[in-house]
Amino acid sequence: MKFSRTLVVTSIFSLLLPLSLLAKDHTAKQSINLQVFQPATVAGTTLKPGQYKVEWTGTGAAVNAEFKLNGKTVATVPATVSELTKSSQPNATVMQTEADGTQAITEIDGKNQALKFGTEAPTANQGAAQ
């Protein structure tokens, strides 16, 4: 009797463990690398040229994206995370030319996710900032 109970508990545990490992942890910090070649703005903050690491936690419409340059946070901006329906070229950046001629970052695509900034639709001016 004790053996069969142990066998049942072990069997249930061995079935549930792989499922728990497959569950996605939405609280894990995620990141995308971004190379900025010329000054650009994101949500009103000007970014200097350089190699940035953009980090965020969570999914959906209410995330804060941190732009880090040399390990130091230089901007924290609201963003929306969306799943891409097809794989994108990693680190592809969508830019929009503002009325004053400056370039604004409106979207950064990772392999399977996109970070979107602001509510305006981007113009046809798209480029990969790698």
C-alpha positions as CSV (number, residue, x, y, z in Angstrom):
1,M,0.0,0.0,0.0
2,K,2.7,2.4,1.0
3,F,4.7,1.5,-2.2
4,S,1.7,2.2,-4.5
5,R,1.1,5.6,-2.8
6,T,4.7,6.5,-3.3
7,L,4.5,5.3,-6.9
8,V,1.4,7.5,-7.5
9,V,3.0,10.6,-6.0
10,T,6.2,10.1,-7.9
11,S,4.3,9.6,-11.1
12,I,2.2,12.8,-10.6
13,F,5.3,14.8,-9.7
14,S,7.2,13.5,-12.8
15,L,4.3,14.5,-15.0
16,L,3.9,18.0,-13.6
17,L,7.5,19.0,-13.4
18,P,8.0,19.2,-17.2
19,L,4.8,21.2,-17.5
20,S,6.0,23.7,-14.9
21,L,9.3,24.1,-16.7
22,L,7.5,24.9,-20.0
23,A,5.4,27.6,-18.4
24,K,6.6,31.1,-19.5
25,D,7.8,33.4,-16.8
26,H,6.4,36.8,-17.7
27,T,8.2,38.4,-14.7
28,A,11.6,37.7,-16.2
29,K,13.6,40.6,-17.4
30,Q,13.9,40.7,-21.2
31,S,16.2,42.7,-23.4
32,I,17.1,43.8,-26.9
33,N,20.4,45.3,-28.1
34,L,20.1,48.5,-30.1
35,Q,22.8,50.4,-32.0
36,V,22.0,54.1,-32.4
37,F,24.1,55.7,-35.2
38,Q,22.8,59.3,-35.0
39,P,20.9,61.2,-32.3
40,A,17.3,59.9,-32.0
41,T,14.4,60.4,-29.6
42,V,12.3,57.9,-27.8
43,A,9.2,59.2,-26.0
44,G,10.7,62.7,-25.9
45,T,14.1,61.6,-24.6
46,T,17.1,62.2,-26.9
47,L,19.5,59.2,-27.2
48,K,23.1,59.8,-28.2
49,P,24.8,57.5,-30.7
50,G,26.0,54.3,-29.0
51,Q,25.2,50.7,-28.2
52,Y,22.2,50.4,-25.9
53,K,20.6,47.6,-24.1
54,V,16.8,48.0,-23.8
55,E,15.4,46.0,-20.8
56,W,11.8,45.5,-19.7
57,T,9.8,43.1,-17.5
58,G,6.4,41.8,-18.4
59,T,4.2,41.8,-21.5
60,G,1.2,43.8,-22.8
61,A,0.4,47.5,-22.7
62,A,2.0,48.5,-19.4
63,V,5.7,48.0,-19.4
64,N,8.5,50.4,-18.8
65,A,11.5,50.0,-21.1
66,E,14.9,51.0,-19.7
67,F,17.5,52.2,-22.2
68,K,21.0,51.5,-20.8
69,L,24.2,52.9,-22.2
70,N,27.4,51.4,-20.8
71,G,25.3,49.8,-18.0
72,K,23.8,53.1,-16.9
73,T,20.0,53.8,-17.4
74,V,19.7,56.9,-19.5
75,A,15.9,56.7,-20.2
76,T,12.9,54.9,-18.9
77,V,9.9,55.1,-21.1
78,P,6.5,53.5,-21.3
79,A,6.1,50.8,-24.0
80,T,3.8,48.1,-25.3
81,V,5.1,44.6,-25.9
82,S,3.4,42.6,-28.6
83,E,4.2,39.2,-30.1
84,L,5.3,39.2,-33.7
85,T,3.2,36.9,-36.0
86,K,6.4,36.1,-38.0
87,S,10.0,36.2,-37.0
88,S,11.7,39.5,-37.5
89,Q,15.2,40.4,-38.1
90,P,16.5,40.8,-34.6
91,N,17.0,44.4,-33.4
92,A,15.2,45.9,-36.4
93,T,14.2,49.5,-35.5
94,V,11.3,51.5,-36.9
95,M,12.0,55.2,-37.1
96,Q,9.7,58.2,-37.7
97,T,10.8,61.6,-38.9
98,E,9.3,64.3,-36.7
99,A,8.1,67.7,-37.9
100,D,11.4,69.3,-36.8
101,G,13.4,66.7,-38.7
102,T,14.6,64.6,-35.8
103,Q,14.4,60.8,-35.8
104,A,12.1,59.2,-33.3
105,I,12.2,55.5,-32.4
106,T,8.7,54.1,-32.5
107,E,9.4,50.4,-32.4
108,I,12.2,47.9,-31.8
109,D,11.7,44.3,-33.0
110,G,13.3,41.4,-31.3
111,K,13.2,37.9,-32.7
112,N,9.6,37.2,-31.6
113,Q,8.5,40.4,-29.8
114,A,8.1,44.1,-30.6
115,L,8.5,47.0,-28.2
116,K,6.4,49.9,-29.4
117,F,6.7,53.5,-28.1
118,G,4.1,56.3,-28.4
119,T,0.8,56.1,-30.1
120,E,1.5,57.6,-33.5
121,A,1.8,55.3,-36.5
122,P,5.3,55.3,-38.1
123,T,5.9,56.7,-41.5
124,A,7.4,54.7,-44.4
125,N,10.9,55.6,-43.1
126,Q,12.0,52.3,-41.6
127,G,15.5,51.1,-41.0
128,A,17.5,48.4,-39.2
129,A,19.7,50.0,-36.6
130,Q,22.3,47.3,-36.1
